[in-house]
């Protein structure tokens, strides 16, 4: 059963963004991209709010909208009579908490604070998965177990291309060419990458060929090789190349 039949009651302008944001949340969690800005919880909340509002009114907006006061708007959903209790009480009370994590966590932390990003990400992914399951259960009138199976089926999570373990980064597909591994590993760094670290991460046996490849990428202006030959950095053409590579791999 596909997503169009699972949530066919919801118009495309809401259903498609809902699934997209849910998948974004799961994908970012899988990739350990835990910062609040990457969890997409805020957009997810606005979409779900619009769906609950439309369900109660009997007519849906064509696209998600953001109330001027999100918390007050969610409280007003509790006045909707004749809707399932999860649509009247549970989800409207969960959405402000999700919204708060998205907007106001990971700001202003003093040096002694413990970074909350991981536990925040766990809370966001769990709550969003529960909301998705409840939307499917109610709108499709099925048991919780089947709703959970459908939530899993609409997820299009993809294996991340690069994974970090301690101070080591790995391209997870070992058949990736040396050139592409170099660019992917440099591309995930926001600063310069140490060449010795890069060589260690790739575990390439022929260092002379590895260095020649770096020089070739430098001449092609995909990367910038430092004058002392110790660091490399991605250049805009290299970033464009990586974007195309990611699209190709994830097809």
C-alpha angles and dihedrals in degrees: 000000000000130000094260091062094037095058101014091138089069116076119245091250090066104025097055095047089047093056092041094054093044091053090046090055093050094044094050090048090050090051091049091242092147104161114123093241091059098049094077089213092137095058091043090054093051092050093048091047090053090050094050091047092050093046091055093046094045092235129077131220113244092237139010119282133194117227115225089239108030098186094050091046090053090049089054089057086068088069092064107111124199096033126110112279092243089058092047103039118002104048095036088055094046096050097067090052091051090046091051092053090050097048110028110028124089091035128111097004113166122222096265096052121108112240105252097195098106097048090042090053091049090051093048095048093046095047094045091049090051091050091049091050092049093049090052094043094052100037093044096036097227136135120275093251092056091044090055091050089052092049088055092047095055093051112103098188114166128204109259115247095223128036129191122216112179106304093343127093122198134192099224097213105072092195091066111118121254091248093052093045090053093050094045093050094046091044095060091057117086090200136038117305121226109238093218089054090048092052090048093050094050093043091212113171100210107065094178091058090043091055092046089054090052091051091049091051088048091053089049088053092236090120137016115234113202118241092246090053094235104105140039132196133190117252126208094263088051091052090052090050091051092050090055091046092052092049091049094049094046096051 
